Amino acid sequence: MTISDRYPDRRHVAETTARMLLDIDAIRFRPDQPYRLTSGLVSPVYIDCRKIISYPGIRSIVTDFAISVLRQDAELGKIEAVAGGETAGIPFAAWIADRLHLPMLYVRKKPKGFGRNAQIEGDLHEGQRVLLVEDLATDGGSKLRFCDAIRTAGGTVEDAFVIFFYDIFPDALAALSANGVRLHALATWREVLAQCRRDNHVEPRILADVEAFLDQPLSWSGSHGGSS
């Protein structure tokens, strides 16, 4: 029996995650009035993984899936602490750390500017191997900043976990890999769109518009009033 035989099939993980996100309206489609992202891009679709925290059954399944993916793809036995990125990553890091009986930390986006001026909250020991957890990843930029903060504080980080990975920016994984970070995720936009088609969740016209964005996010954004 291989390691993968002991855990849920990855296709099942992706499909179930996508279906759960759709069921709780964590994914919204609005091509006629695109959402403006923090990057300045506009998008016909938006995801809010933070909604999961209000659904105990779903968050339990997501935590199970997270651990199964990490056991297959990361050296989970060597992880000594779990760190959540401020703010959306914090609850997911807490649930994963609790399930693994590991210390939990959280990483601020920037030092708090008073007192100890800390950027890492919790006890981080020199050389401690840390798993970074966030809710989602777009181009990977925030993951690198959080990893830099952990490393500056003396920790070691080689793996980052997210529930959702956009997987539409070609350089994202390469940038993370070049900085010694492996990204692990449960689902991507393509898998969400595939689930939408299976369930007839939205109109084909809307799906076509979203797919056009996924294929060329910068040009789609530029032609709809966002940055490019």
N, C-alpha and C positions, 0 to 999 in steps of 0.2 A: 504493500500500500504506500503510495506517495503522500507527501505532505498535503498536496492539493486535494486528495481524496477525502481527507478528514474534515474539510471545511466546505461551506456553501460554494457552489459554482460561481465564478466571477460574473458570468452573464446574469445569473439569478440575482446576485447582489446588486448589479447595476439596474436591472429592470425593476426590482422591488424598491430600491431607493428612489428611482424616478417616479414610480407610481405613488409612493408615499408623499413625495414632495408635491405632486400634482393634486393629490387628494386633500391636502391641507391648504391649498392655494398659496404655497410658498413660491410658485412660479406663475408669473403674470405676463400676458401677451398684450402688447399695445403698439402695433406698428404704425398706426395713424398718429399717435402722440408719443413718440419714443421717450424712453427713460434716459435721463442724463446721469452718467456714471461719474464717480469721483475723479476718474482720469480725464474727463472732458468729452469722452466718447458718448454718443447717443446710441441706444440699443432698442430694438423692438420687443425685447424680452428681458425680464428681470427676475432674479432669484433672491429669496430671503430665507436662508437656512436657519435664522434665529427663531423662526416660528416653531421649529421642532421642539424647543424647550417647553412648550405648553402642552405637548402630547406625550405622556409618560410611556405608552406602549411603543410609539414610534422611536422615541429617543433610546429606549432599551434595545430595540432591534438595530438601530444605527450603531450603538456602542458594540453590540455583538459583531456586526459586520466589520467595524473598524478593527477590532482585535483579530478577527479571522484574516483580514487582508494583511495586517501587520505581521502576523505569525508566518504568513506565506512569503512576504516580500521584504521584510526587515529582520534584522537580528534582534528580535524582541527580547530575547533572554539577556542581552547585554545592556538594555535600556535601564537606567537607574532613576530617572525622574521624567515627569511629563509636564510640559510647559504650555500654557494657553496664551495665545496672542490677544492683546487687548483689542476690543472687548469680546467680540463674538466667539473667539476660540476658548474663552475661559470655562464656560459650563461643559463643553465637550471634553476639554482636557481633564476637568474634575471627574467626570463620569468614567473616562478611560483609566485615569490614575486609580480611582477607587476599585474598579473591576480588576486591575492588575496589582493592587496592593502596593502602589508605588507613591513616593512623594510627589506633590503637585506644586508647581510654580506658576506665576504668570509674568508676561513680559509687557511692559508699557511701550507705547509707540515712541515715547521719548522720556528722558529722566523727569521726575516729577517737579524738580526745580526748588525743592525746599527739604528741610530735614536731612536725611541721608542722601538725598538726590538720587535715589535708587531707580533703576530701570527694570530690575528683576525683583519681584516680590516672592518671599519664601526663602528657604535655605538652599542655596546653590553652593556645592562644594567644588573645589578645584579639581578639574579633570572629569567631573561627573558627566556621564553620557545622558543626553537629554533628547526626548522626542518632542518636537514642536507640533502643536495642534492648532488649526484654525478652521473656520467654517467653510471657506472656499478659497480658490486661487484663480486669479485672472492671468496676469503676465508674470507672476512670481516675485514681483518687486518687494512686497511687504514681507514675504517669507525670508528673503535675503536680509532685510533690515532686522527682523527679529532674530535670525540666526547670528548675525553680527553682534547683536547685543548680548546674546548668551555666551558667545565666544569671548567677547571683551570681558565679561564677568568671570571667566575662567572655566566655563562649561565646554563640553564637546557636543556638537550636534551634526548628525549626518542624515537624519530622516525627518521629514515633515509629512503630517497627515492632514487631509482636508476631506470633508464630506463631498464637496463638489469642485470639479476642475473644469474651467471654461474650455481648455484644450483647443483654442482657436488662434493663439499667437505662437507662431512657429519657434520663436526664440526662447520661450518660457522655460521649457525643460532643459534646453542647452545651457541657459544662464544658471539655473540651479545646479546642474551637474558640474559646470565649470567651477562652482563654489563649494563642491563637495557635499551637495544635498540631494537626496532622492525624494521625490514626491510620490505620495500614495493617496489615492482617491477612490471613492465609491462609485461615482457617476460623472458623466460629462454631458454637454449640451446635445451632442449627437445621439446619445442614449436616451435623453429626455424626448427628443423629437421622434425617435423610433417608437417610444412608448405612446406618445400622442397619436401616432398613426394607428397603432394597434387598437387603441381605445376610442378612436374618433373623438379625441378630446377637444380639438379646435378645428376650425375650418381649414381646408387645404390651402386657401389663399393666404391665410396667416402663416401657416407652416412654410410656405414658399418664401414669404418675406423674411421670416426668421432664418431660413437656410441661406438666403442671399447675404444676410448679415454675417452668419458664421463663416461663409466662404471668403468674404472680403470685408472684415469688420471696419477697417480704416476707411475704405472708400465708401461703404454704406453710411457710416457715421458722417463723413464729410458731405455727402449728398443730401443728408437729412438735417443739417444745421448743427452738427457736432464737430469736434476736432477730428483730424485725419492724420 
